[in-house]
Amino acid sequence: MPLLSVENLSTGYEKDPIVSDVSFTIPSGCLFGILGPNGAGKTTLFKALSRVLKPWEGRICYQEKDISILGRREFARQVSVVPQFHGVLPPYTVEEFVRLGRYPHLRRFAALQDDDCRIVAETLALLDIARYAAKKITTLSGGEMQRVYLAQALVQKPRLLLMDEPTSHLDITHQIKILDLVNSLSEKQGLTVAIILHDLNLASAYCDQITLMKDGKIFAKGTPAEVLTGEHIEEVYGTRVYIRNDPVVSKPHIFFIPGQFS
């Protein structure tokens, strides 16, 4: 039984359809990549998975239950979300902000218990942001804030983690650290991760399965080797590439061909 299944999903904004007839399943413990060029419908799909947008047609099921019928607290205990864009930030410290991730597990108006505080402290250390615990989140850089949002998501102790371009504001060191971390949680704790990425080589190296989107539809899905072919990339991105097998991870590595050499 897949942890998450998307069945003939169509949705969009007002009367503007963006995603059309999308279907796929995500097995438990899978690191599942969602790829595609700008405007392909990735973020709209992400909003549907995280219940920000309602399906116009089709449905999304978590453990065979339609997510639209799950209570907010029940959904938050199982699924955590790291969105790409964030609104105006409240004047919280890093620790105060991360602690909010524990509230789906508390009774109404209950305070955090010792176990909750331990989880928060361990997560701050895990993401290398414990030294920022007393700082206001409004003073952080984009990369630091990205790690704070991931920390808040992880303290929920979800079974499914949804991430929309979590490496977009990070330098290469922290990109690798974040992806190493979620990959380790997937392998050792069975965390299932659905992640939108723009970097095809990062997706190839870390993802177990990939779905490649074009014009609001799924163009290809499968393993990195099945999806990230030269023909697929040229058709979807309009860019010629050269692909070799990475000798370290034994997955495709994409070399982009500059125009003067194409």
C-alpha positions as CSV (number, residue, x, y, z in Angstrom):
1,M,0.0,0.0,0.0
2,P,1.5,3.4,-1.0
3,L,1.7,6.0,1.7
4,L,0.4,8.7,-0.6
5,S,-1.5,8.3,-3.9
6,V,-2.6,11.0,-6.3
7,E,-5.4,9.9,-8.6
8,N,-6.3,11.8,-11.8
9,L,-5.7,15.2,-10.0
10,S,-6.7,18.4,-11.8
11,T,-6.6,21.8,-10.0
12,G,-5.6,25.4,-10.5
13,Y,-6.6,29.0,-9.5
14,E,-10.0,30.5,-9.9
15,K,-10.9,29.4,-13.5
16,D,-7.3,28.8,-14.6
17,P,-6.4,25.1,-14.8
18,I,-2.7,24.5,-14.0
19,V,-2.4,20.7,-13.2
20,S,-4.3,18.3,-15.3
21,D,-5.0,14.5,-14.9
22,V,-1.9,13.8,-12.7
23,S,-1.5,10.4,-11.1
24,F,1.3,8.8,-9.1
25,T,2.0,6.9,-5.9
26,I,4.7,7.4,-3.3
27,P,5.8,4.3,-1.4
28,S,6.6,4.5,2.3
29,G,10.2,5.4,3.0
30,C,10.7,6.8,-0.5
31,L,12.6,10.0,-1.4
32,F,10.4,11.2,-4.2
33,G,11.5,14.0,-6.5
34,I,9.2,16.3,-8.5
35,L,11.0,18.0,-11.3
36,G,10.1,20.3,-14.2
37,P,10.8,23.7,-15.7
38,N,9.2,26.9,-14.4
39,G,5.5,26.9,-15.1
40,A,5.3,23.1,-15.2
41,G,2.8,23.0,-12.3
42,K,5.1,21.7,-9.6
43,T,4.2,24.3,-6.9
44,T,0.5,24.0,-7.8
45,L,0.8,20.3,-7.3
46,F,2.6,20.9,-4.0
47,K,-0.2,23.2,-2.8
48,A,-2.7,20.4,-3.5
49,L,-0.6,17.8,-1.7
50,S,-0.4,20.1,1.4
51,R,-4.2,21.0,1.2
52,V,-3.7,24.6,0.3
53,L,-5.6,24.0,-2.9
54,K,-8.6,21.7,-3.3
55,P,-8.7,19.2,-6.2
56,W,-11.1,20.2,-9.0
57,E,-11.1,16.6,-10.1
58,G,-9.6,13.4,-8.7
59,R,-8.3,12.9,-5.2
60,I,-5.2,12.7,-3.0
61,C,-5.1,9.9,-0.5
62,Y,-2.9,9.4,2.6
63,Q,-2.8,5.7,3.7
64,E,-5.9,5.2,1.5
65,K,-7.8,8.1,3.2
66,D,-8.8,11.1,1.2
67,I,-6.8,14.0,2.7
68,S,-9.8,16.3,2.4
69,I,-11.6,14.4,5.2
70,L,-8.7,14.3,7.6
71,G,-8.9,16.8,10.5
72,R,-6.3,19.5,10.6
73,R,-4.6,18.2,13.7
74,E,-4.7,14.6,12.4
75,F,-3.1,15.7,9.1
76,A,-0.4,17.8,10.9
77,R,0.6,14.8,13.0
78,Q,1.3,12.8,9.9
79,V,2.4,15.3,7.3
80,S,4.6,18.3,7.6
81,V,5.3,21.0,5.0
82,V,8.3,23.1,4.1
83,P,7.0,25.7,1.6
84,Q,9.1,27.7,-0.8
85,F,7.8,31.2,0.0
86,H,6.9,32.6,3.4
87,G,4.9,35.6,4.4
88,V,5.6,38.3,7.0
89,L,7.5,36.6,9.8
90,P,6.3,36.9,13.4
91,P,8.8,38.4,16.0
92,Y,9.6,34.9,17.5
93,T,13.0,33.6,18.4
94,V,14.3,30.6,16.5
95,E,13.5,28.3,19.4
96,E,10.0,29.7,19.9
97,F,9.3,29.3,16.1
98,V,10.5,25.7,16.0
99,R,8.6,24.7,19.1
100,L,5.3,25.5,17.2
101,G,5.9,22.2,15.3
102,R,5.1,20.2,18.4
103,Y,1.6,21.7,19.0
104,P,-0.3,19.2,16.8
105,H,0.8,16.6,19.3
106,L,-0.5,18.5,22.4
107,R,-3.8,18.7,24.0
108,R,-5.6,22.1,23.6
109,F,-3.9,24.8,25.6
110,A,-1.3,22.3,27.0
111,A,2.3,23.4,27.4
112,L,5.3,21.5,26.0
113,Q,6.5,18.6,28.1
114,D,10.0,17.5,28.7
115,D,9.9,15.1,25.8
116,D,8.7,17.9,23.5
117,C,11.6,20.1,24.6
118,R,14.1,17.3,24.1
119,I,12.8,16.8,20.5
120,V,13.2,20.6,19.8
121,A,16.7,20.7,21.2
122,E,17.8,17.7,19.3
123,T,16.4,19.1,16.0
124,L,18.1,22.4,16.5
125,A,21.4,20.7,16.9
126,L,20.7,18.3,14.0
127,L,20.2,21.3,11.6
128,D,23.1,23.3,13.1
129,I,20.9,26.1,14.3
130,A,21.1,25.7,18.0
131,R,23.4,28.7,18.2
132,Y,20.6,30.8,16.8
133,A,18.0,29.6,19.3
134,A,17.7,33.0,21.0
135,K,17.9,35.1,17.8
136,K,14.8,36.6,16.3
137,I,13.9,34.9,13.1
138,T,13.5,38.3,11.4
139,T,17.3,38.7,11.6
140,L,18.2,35.5,9.8
141,S,19.4,35.1,6.2
142,G,17.3,33.2,3.7
143,G,19.5,30.1,4.0
144,E,19.3,30.2,7.8
145,M,15.6,30.6,7.7
146,Q,15.2,27.7,5.3
147,R,16.8,25.5,7.9
148,V,14.6,26.9,10.7
149,Y,11.5,26.0,8.6
150,L,12.8,22.5,8.1
151,A,13.5,22.2,11.8
152,Q,9.9,23.2,12.6
153,A,8.6,20.6,10.1
154,L,10.9,17.8,11.6
155,V,9.8,18.4,15.2
156,Q,6.3,17.4,14.1
157,K,7.8,13.9,13.7
158,P,5.9,13.3,10.5
159,R,5.6,10.2,8.4
160,L,5.5,12.3,5.2
161,L,7.6,15.4,4.6
162,L,6.6,17.8,1.7
163,M,9.4,20.1,0.6
164,D,9.2,22.8,-2.1
165,E,12.7,23.7,-3.3
166,P,14.3,23.5,0.2
167,T,17.8,24.1,-1.2
168,S,17.0,27.2,-3.3
169,H,18.6,29.7,-0.8
170,L,21.4,27.4,0.4
171,D,25.1,27.2,-0.5
172,I,26.4,23.9,-1.7
173,T,27.5,22.8,1.7
174,H,24.1,23.2,3.3
175,Q,22.4,21.8,0.2
176,I,24.3,18.6,0.7
177,K,23.8,18.6,4.5
178,I,20.0,19.1,4.1
179,L,19.7,16.4,1.5
180,D,22.0,14.0,3.4
181,L,19.8,14.6,6.4
182,V,16.5,13.8,4.8
183,N,18.0,10.9,3.0
184,S,19.3,9.5,6.3
185,L,15.9,10.0,7.9
186,S,14.3,8.2,5.0
187,E,16.7,5.3,5.1
188,K,16.9,4.9,8.9
189,Q,13.5,6.0,10.2
190,G,11.3,5.3,7.2
191,L,10.5,9.0,6.6
192,T,8.8,9.5,3.3
193,V,9.8,12.7,1.4
194,A,8.3,14.4,-1.6
195,I,10.6,17.1,-2.7
196,I,10.5,19.7,-5.5
197,L,14.0,20.3,-6.9
198,H,15.4,22.4,-9.8
199,D,18.9,20.9,-9.7
200,L,18.6,17.7,-11.8
201,N,21.9,16.3,-10.5
202,L,20.9,16.6,-6.9
203,A,17.6,15.0,-7.8
204,S,19.4,12.2,-9.6
205,A,21.8,11.6,-6.7
206,Y,19.3,11.6,-3.9
207,C,15.9,10.6,-5.2
208,D,14.6,7.0,-5.3
209,Q,11.9,7.9,-7.8
210,I,11.2,11.0,-9.9
211,T,8.2,12.4,-11.7
212,L,9.0,14.9,-14.4
213,M,6.3,17.5,-15.2
214,K,5.6,19.5,-18.3
215,D,2.7,21.9,-19.0
216,G,0.8,20.7,-15.9
217,K,1.0,17.0,-16.8
218,I,3.4,14.2,-16.0
219,F,5.8,13.7,-18.8
220,A,7.7,10.8,-17.3
221,K,8.0,8.9,-14.0
222,G,10.3,6.2,-12.6
223,T,13.8,5.9,-11.4
224,P,16.4,8.6,-12.1
225,A,17.9,6.4,-14.8
226,E,14.5,6.0,-16.5
227,V,13.4,9.6,-16.3
228,L,16.6,11.7,-16.6
229,T,17.5,10.8,-20.2
230,G,18.9,13.2,-22.8
231,E,15.7,12.9,-24.9
232,H,13.4,13.6,-21.9
233,I,15.5,16.6,-20.8
234,E,15.7,18.1,-24.2
235,E,11.9,17.7,-24.8
236,V,10.9,19.1,-21.4
237,Y,13.6,21.8,-20.9
238,G,14.5,22.6,-24.5
239,T,18.1,22.1,-23.5
240,R,20.7,19.7,-25.0
241,V,22.7,17.7,-22.4
242,Y,25.3,15.0,-22.2
243,I,24.7,12.3,-19.6
244,R,27.2,9.9,-18.1
245,N,26.8,7.5,-15.1
246,D,28.1,9.0,-11.9
247,P,30.9,6.7,-10.7
248,V,30.2,7.4,-7.0
249,V,26.4,7.1,-6.8
250,S,25.9,5.0,-10.0
251,K,23.1,7.3,-11.2
252,P,22.9,9.7,-14.2
253,H,24.9,12.8,-14.1
254,I,23.8,15.6,-16.4
255,F,26.3,17.9,-18.2
256,F,24.7,20.9,-19.8
257,I,26.0,21.8,-23.2
258,P,26.7,25.6,-23.7
259,G,25.1,27.0,-26.9
260,Q,28.5,27.5,-28.6
261,F,29.2,23.8,-28.3
262,S,25.8,22.4,-29.1
